[in-house]
Amino acid sequence: MAASICPRSVTHFRRKCLIFRHNRGFSNSMKLRVAAHHYEEVNNAFNAAFHRPIVKKLSFAIRHARACSNVSHDVVGKGTQLTRKRAELSDKLEDGPSLQDFIIASNQSESVYDEDLTQEPVPYLLRNSTEARNRKVYFETYGCQMNVNDTEIAWAILREEGFQKVDDVLKADVILAVTCAIRENAEQKIWNRLEYFQALKKRRRRNQPPLKVGLLGCMAERLKKEILERSKIVDIVAGPDAYRDLPRLLSVAHSGQAAINVMLSMDETYADVVPVRLNQESKSAFISIMRGCDNMCSYCIVPFTRGRERSRPISSILEEVRILSDQGVKEVTLLGQNVNSYRDTSEATYYGHGTAPDTADPSTHLARGFSTIYKPKTGGRRFADLLEKVAQVDPEMRVRFTSPHPKDFPDEVLHLIRDCDNICKQVHMPAQSGSTEVLKRMRRGYTREAYLDLVAHIRSTIPQVSLSSDFITGFCGETESEHEDTLSLLRLVRYNYAFLFAYSMRKKTHAYHRMQDDVPEEVKQRRLREVIALCREGMAEANAEQLGRRQLVLIEGVSKRSDEDLVGRNDGNIKVVFPDVKVPCSISDKSYSTSLKPGDYVAVHIDSCNSQVLKGSPLYRTTLKNFHRTEQAADAWHSAEVNR
């Protein structure tokens, strides 16, 4: 028999059942009295159908009350009145309502649903308060590119609620710092900055609304209540998955209370939030495609501050790419803590059930010689699927991605990078260490040999590829011999650039619980200096190989060092500086010259370099497609001349 559910009855019954779930502090006699007191109310509420979980709660409530009714006379207390009440309750429970009493036939009147079921607003949450809205908010962003994108998401949410953004902290009513927790130095910067915010609070005039300070992001998630307890300056604490709650948190803070929400989510990706770019003039943009990390490297705090991996649907990412393309953006960077483990499971046909048997391969694709600490993930559209579709949106838009894990570079991803002109030939390969033993303690899932094999495979698959990496010096138990392994890896690979840090132990990590931070700080810093020096040597050698070549450069703007120079980046993400002069409009038409501006592609002849920058002469303005077509034709002509 079809049944209908009365939402009001469901809510009423759920509240009554909570009495039995959360009364651990009650004595048995008190439980009995509560059951007797509310029995009639509960019975009268059962005038509609209930789904299975609610019926289970009913059964639990009845069983619990029956157990209370069987409490011995000595525990409940003496007296014939209580004995009589217990007997009456037992009779009522025996003759109580059954499942049939809670079901309404589908042909009954629908008038039961005509009542207004709108929830009453909670009085202390002044989300729509005109005083809390229309306030001026100032953002400060620290840390990685994900935090930049988080700032844009937070601003998009607040703008919808009527907040105004200012670029001067002295004009702000609300200061929001998007924080980083990856290293201790990053957190110390925030603590120092809070002292300045405290001074601003004290200087606030009485006729102005009180200045509110909020910490968002990873540091907020990691330290939680400690921030509110240690620093009375902070009014709002919001973790990376709580940005939707910012308007409510700000309203609570406006009423004079401290507000905190650091709950991690298993599914929050902000897929429906279109970030508002902080720099509308920039021709580059970041797009977050997934959040969280499942790798659980022993040194890393990210899984504890950003939660488990979850990916945005491909459709929402492509829509954001189209919007950016319409705005004139020429380069997008796909972001994620483990960006190339992207897996869109939003469509049922990609779980492995709806795909054809001869083409479906639902298991996780890993690079050869790499492993994970988690079970292979099945189903979903993978990173290669997304990368290909993003590249097809606008052939004149460059596509980059960061930060990947070396394990997630199957051949299909490498071939796609090689074959698509607008996917940059630049691969970030975080090694972290050159020692197999250290990598094992780090729980990275590969050996030194497997990493070097992957580097060789990438370079053979993608000619002229630019490689970058991350390294940590002084990890727990690192010996001088293991440090030498890292130095030798740097000599062998010779990266185009790298990000280098001394180890900083983080609470909650595997290393914090199982290892000793036993490398002295001075040793960490000495090893870091050695790694930096050697890395710069390799970068200078790699850049020297570009001398005499033509590079396609996307112009970013005027150089910071000279107003007479422009600066941009080549395909390998290396900075290129060149004079700001007029150039031919194309390689085929040199009769007309034009000035260059941010967002233009220009062919540059590389004349000199150092470890950080390439310097050259602009040749002509071009497009991405025309440049690669010209270069391919030149390569074909050169090959023919060599073979002649």
N, C-alpha and C positions, 0 to 999 in steps of 0.2 A: 504494500500500500504506500502510495506516495505520501510524503510528509512535508510540512513546512516548519520553519524554525522561527521562533519569536525571539528576536535579538534582545529585547528588554528582559525577558524571562531568563535568557542565558546569562546576561550580565548579573541579574539579581541572584541567581543560583550560584554563580561563580564566587560572588562576594561571601555568601554564606558558607561555601565550602572552605574558603580561606580560614574560617574560624578553626576548622579541624586540622588544617595544614600548618598553622603558625601558632599553636597554643602549647608549645613544649614547656613553657614556664608555668602552666596551670597545673594545679593538683587534679587528681582524678575526680574528686567531688565537684570541683569547679567545672570540669569538662561536662559532667553529667548535667549540672544546672544549666550550662550554656546550651546543651543539646535540647533540653526540655523547653527552654525559653524560646528558642528559635524554630522549634519543630513546626508549629502552625504556620509561621511566615514562609518557611521553605515549602511546605505542602501547598500553600495557596499560590506560590510562584510557579508551580509545575502545571501550567496550563498550555504549554507549547512543546514542540518537539525539540530534542536535544541530540547533538551529534555524539559520537562514541566517547570522546574524552570527557564530556560533561557527565555522561551516564556513569563512567568509571569513577568520577569524583563523587557522584551520588552514592555509589556502592561503598566507596571508602568511608563516606560520612556515616552511613548507616552502620557499617561494621564497627567503626570507631565508637559510635554512640552505644551500640550493643555491648562492646567491651567495657565501656564505662559503667553500664548498668549492672554488670556482673562484679563490680568491685565489692570486696567484702564489707560487711556491715561495720567492722572495726575501723576500716580506712575511711569510709564515707562519713561515719559519725553515727551516734545513737539517735533514736527517736523514731516513732512510728510514722511521723509525717514524711520524712525523707524516704522511708521504706515504701510508703504508699506511692510517692512520686516516681520512684524507680519502677515499681510494678506497672504504673500507668504508662510510663514511657515505653516499657517493653511491649505492652499490648499495642500501643500505637505503631511501634516499629514493625511488629508482626503483621498488622493490618494496613501498613503504610502503602503509598502509591507504588505501582509497578511501571514498567516501561510504557505500557499502553496508555497509562494516564498522562503521559507526556507527549503523546503524538496527536497531532491535529490532522484530520483527513484533508486531502487536497481540495475537496469540494466545499470545505467550510468557507465562511466569509473571510475576505481579505482585510476586513476592517481593523484587525488586530495590528496591522502594519501602518495604519494611518496616523498613529501617534508620532509626534515629533521626537525623534531619537537623537537629536543633536546633543553632543556632549557639552556640558556647561564649562566655560573657561575657568581655568585655575586662577584664582584672584591675584596670586603673587607673581604670575608670569605676564608681565606687561609687554608682550611682544609688539603690539601695535600702538604702544604709547607714543604720542607725538613728541614727548620729551626725549624718549630714547632714540627715536628716528630723527632723520635730517641732521645727524651729528657728523662732524668732520673726523675722518679716520686717516691715520698715517701708518704706512707699512714700512717695516725694516726686515730685510730678508738676509738670512745667513745660510751658508752651506751649499748644497748641491743644486743642480738644475731642477730636481724634483721640487725643491722648496720654492723656486721661482714660479713653477707651475702651480704649486699649492697656493701661493700668494694670489695668483690670478683667479683661481677658483674661489678663494675666500672673498676677494673683492667683487666678483660677479654676484655672489650670494648677498653680500651686504648692499650692493647697489640696487638690487631688486627691492630691498627693504627701505630704500630712501636715504641711505647714508651717502655722504659726499667724501671724495678722496682729496687729500691735500698732499703736497710735496714738501711742505715745511712743518717740521715737528712742533714748532712754536705756535702754529695755528690749529693744532689738532685738539679735539675733545677726547679722542680714543687713539691710543698707540698700540699697535699690534706687531709683535716681533715674531717672525716665522723662524724657528730655531733649528739647530742641528745638534745631535748628540753623539756623532760618530767618534769624536775625540774630546779629551778633557779641555784642550785649549779652546775649542769652539764654545764649550759651555762657559768657560771662564770669561770669555768676551761678553756673554750675555749678562752674567752677574755684574760685571763692571758697568755695563750699559744701564742696568737697572738703577744704579746709584744716581746716574744723570736724570733718569726719569723721575726719581724721588725728588730731586731738586726742582724739577718742573712742577711737580704736584704742590710743593710748598710755596712756590711763587704764584700759584693760581689765584686770581682775584676772586673776591666773594661774589661779585655779580656775574661770574662765569660759572657754567656747570662744572662739577668736579671732573678732573682729568682721570680717565680710566686707562689702565695698562693691562694688556693681555699677552700671554705667551702661547704661541701656537706651535704645532709640529712635534718633532721627535723628542726634543728636550722636555716639552710639556708632558708627553706620554711617559717618558722614562722616570721623571722625578715626581710627577703627580702632586700629591698633597705637600710634599716637602717644599715646593715652591711657595705655596701659600703660607706655610708655617715659618719658613726661614726668612722670607721677604714679604713684609706687609705691603709692599709697593704694588704687588700683582693683584689684580681684581678678577681676572679671567684666565683660566687654563683650559685649553682645548687641544686634544690630540689630533692626529692627521685624519681620522675618520669622523670628526665631530664638527666640521666646518658648516654643515647645514644648520647646526644648532647655534651658530654664532649670534643671530639676532635675538634669540631667547636669552642666551648667556649675557649679552650686553644689557638687555632689559633688567635682568636680575641684578647685575652689577650697578645699574643706574639707581636701583632702589636701595642701594647701600650694602648689599650682601656680596660675598665672594661667590663666584660661579665656576664650576669645574665640570668638564665632560671629557674623559679620556678613554671612553669605551672603544675597543677595537671591533671592527666589523669583519664578517666573513664574506660580504658581498658588496660593500660600498666601493664604487669606482668613480662616482660623480659623472657617470656617462651622460646624464641629461643636463649637466651644467656646462654651458659654453664659457670658457674662461675669458675674462676681459684683459687683454694684453696691457701690461703696465707701460710699455714703450710702443706707442702706436706707430712711431716713425721707423722702427726697426723692420728690416726685410727678412728677419729670421724669427722663428717661433718654435715653442716647445709644445709637444702634445703627449700627455700622459696616457699610455695605452694599458698599463696594468699597475697594480700596487702590491706591496708586500713581497716577501721572499720565503721560500721553503728550504733553502740550502743549509741553513743552520751552521755556517762556518763558525769555528770555535771562538774566534775573536770578535765576531760581528754582532752589533746590537740591533740591526735593522729588523730581524724577525720579531723582536720584542717591542719595537716602537711603531712598526707599520703593519704587523700582523702577517697572516698567511697570504699566499699569492691568489689574486683574482684579477681577471682580465675584462676589459671593456668589450662590448660587442663590436665587431668589425664595422657594422653599419654606422654606429655613432662616431667612430674614429674617422671614417671616410667623409661623413658630413662635416666634421670640424675641419678636415683638410680642404674641402671645397670652399668653406667659408673663408679660410685663410688665403686660398688662391684668389678668390674674388677681391680680397682686400689688398692684393698686390704682394703678398709674401712670396719670397723666392727660395726659401729654405726652411724645412721643418725637421725637427729632431724628435724622434719617437723615444719616449722616456719610460723607464721602469727599473726597479731595483735589480731584476734579472730579466731584462727586456726581451731577450731572445727565447725565453721559456714561455712566451705568450701562448695562451690557449683559450680561444673563444668557445665556450660551451653553451651559448645562449640559444642556439638553434638545435632542435631535437635531431635533425638529420645528420648532425655532425658528432653525435655521441657514439657512432659506430653501428647504430641500428638502421639508419636510413640510407647509408652509402652502399654502393655496389660492392659485392664481395671481392671482385677482382681488382678494385682500386682502393678499397678501404685498408688503411694500415693504422689502427687506432693507438699503437704504442708510442711511447716517447722516443724521439730520435735524438741520439747523443753522438758526439764526435767519437771516433775510434779511440779506445784506451781510457775513456772517462766513465765515471760512475757517480751515483747519487746516494744519499743516505735514506731517501724515501723511495717508495715503490714506483715503478713506471706509471705514468699517468696515461690514461686511455681516453680517446675521443677528443673532439674539439678541433677547430680550425687553428692551424699552427702559425708560427711567426712568418714562415715563407709565404703563406697565403695572404697574410696582411701586408707584408712588404711589397708584394707584387701589385696588389690592388691600390695601395697608396701611391706607388710610382706611376700608375696609369691615370691618376686623377689629373695631373698637370705635367706634361713632359718637360716643361721649362722650370719646374720646381725641384730643387735638390732635396734628397732624402738622406738623413743620417739616423743613427740610433745609438743609445747608450742608457745604462751600462749593462753590457752582456756578461755572461759567464762562459768560459771557454768550452764547457761541456756541451753547450747548446748551439754548436756550429755544424750541423749536418751538411752534406754536400749540396742539397737543394738550396740552402741559404747562400752558400758560397757561389754557386752557379748564377743565382739571381743577381748578386752583387756584380759579378763579372759581366753579365749580359745586358743589364739595364744602364743606359747612359746617365740617367739622373739619380741613381743610387750611388752615393759617394764610395770611392774605392779606398775606404778607410775603415779599419777593423780594430776595435779596442779589445785587448787580450789581457785582462788582469791576471798576472802571474802570482803576485804577493810574495813569492820566495822562489829561489832557484834550487832549493834543497828538497829532496824527496822526503826526508824525515820531518822537516819543518812542515811541508805540505800535508803530511799525514796528521801531524798534531793540529794543524789548522782545519782539518776535515774538508779539504778542497776537492777530493775525489779524483785526483790524477797524480802522476809522477812527473818528475823532471823530464824523463824521456818521452812520455806521452805528450807533454806540452810542446817540446821541441819538434816532435813529429807533426803536430798540428800546425805549427808555425811554417814548417817546410811545405806542408800540403796547401796552406792558404796562399803562400807566395807562388807556388807553381800553378795554382788555379786562377789567381787574380794578379796579372802582371802589373807592376808599378804600385802595388798596394802599400798604403801607409799603415804602420802598426804602432799602437800605443799600449801602455800597460800601467798597472798599479803595483807598488812594492811596499812592504812593511819591514822595517829593520828592528831587530831586538825583540822578536816574539819570544814567548816563554821557552826557556831552555835553549835558545839559539847559541850555538858555539861559534868560535872563529872559523872553523872548517865549514860549517853550514853557511856562514856569512860569505865565505869565499865562493861557495857554489852560486850564490846570488850574483856576485860580481862576474863570474865566468858566464852566467846566462846572459847578462847584459852585453858582454863582449860578443857572444855568439849571435844574438838576435839583432842588436843595434836598432833600437826603437827610434821612431821619428819624434816621439815625445812620451813623457811618463809622469805619473803623479806619485810622489814619494813621501813617506811619512814614517816617523818613529812610532813604535807600538804604544798604545794607550789602553790599558785594561778597562773594560766596561762591566759594570755590575749586570747580573742576570745571564751573562754569556756562559758558554760551556767552559771557556778558559778560566773565568772567574771562579767557578765552582770546583774545577778539577785540576787546575795548574797553578804554578807559582810564577809571578811576574819577577823573575830572578835576574834579569839582565839590568845592570845598573844604568841609570839615566845617562851618565856621561858616556858609557859604551854605546848606548842606542844612538846618541847624537853623533858620535864619531863615525859609527857605521853609516849613518844617514848621510854625512858629509862625503864619505867615500862613494856611496851609491850615486849621489847627485853629480859628483865630479865625473864619474865614469859614464853616467847617462848623458851628460852634456857632450862628452867626446863623441859618443855614438850619434847624437843628434846632429852635431856639426858635420860629421862624415856623411850622414844620410842627406843632409841639405846640400852638401857640396856636389852630390851626384845630380842635382837638379840644374846646375849651372849650364847655360846654353840652351836649355829647353824652353818650350812654350807652355805656359800654364793658363788654364781657364780660372779666372778669379771673379768671385762675386763681391762687388764693392760694398763695404759696410759704412764707410764715411771718411771723414778727414782724420789723418793721423794725429795722435795726441802729441807727438814730438815736433811736428811741423805742419803749419797751415798750408804749406805748398805741396804736401804729399797726401795721397789717398791710401787707404788701407783696406784690405779684403782678405779672403781666405781661399785657398785653392781646394782642389778635390780632396786632398789628404788632410784638410783642416789645419794647414800651416799658414801662419800670417804672412801676407805679401804686401810690401810697401813699394809705391811707385809714384812718379811725379803727376801732379794734377794738371794735365795738358789736354788740349783737344786732340782727338784721334779720328781716323776714318770711320764712317758709319758701318762699314763691312769690309771684308777682305777683298771683295770683288769691286767695290766702288770707293776709290780713294780720292775722288774729286771733291768730296764734301766731308768736312770735319765737324765734329760735335763735341760738346763738353760731356764729361762723365758725371754720374750722380749715383747715390746709394741705390742698390737694386739692379744696377746694370751688370751684365757680364762683359768682361774685357779680356782679350788675349794679352798676356804679359810675357816678355822675354826675360828670363832670369839672368841677371848680370853678376850678383854677389850674394853673400849670405853669411850668417853666423849660426850659432846653435839654436837660436830662437826664431829668426826671421829670414825670409827671402826678400831680396830687393831686385827690382827689374825696371824695364821700360815698357809702357803700354803700346801695343801694336794697333789694335782696332777693336771697336765695339762689336759684339757678336751675340748670338743666342746659344743656348746650351746644345741644341740639336745641330746647328750649323757648325759649331766648333768641333764637335766630335765627328761630323761628316767630313770636315776639312782634314782633321788629323788622320782619320782612317784612309782618306785618299792619299795623303802625304806618306803614310806608312807603306801603303801598297806600292807607290812609285819608288820609294826608297828600297823596298824589298826587290822590286824588279831590276833596279840598277845594280844591286849587289849580286843578283843571280846572273846578270848579263855577262 
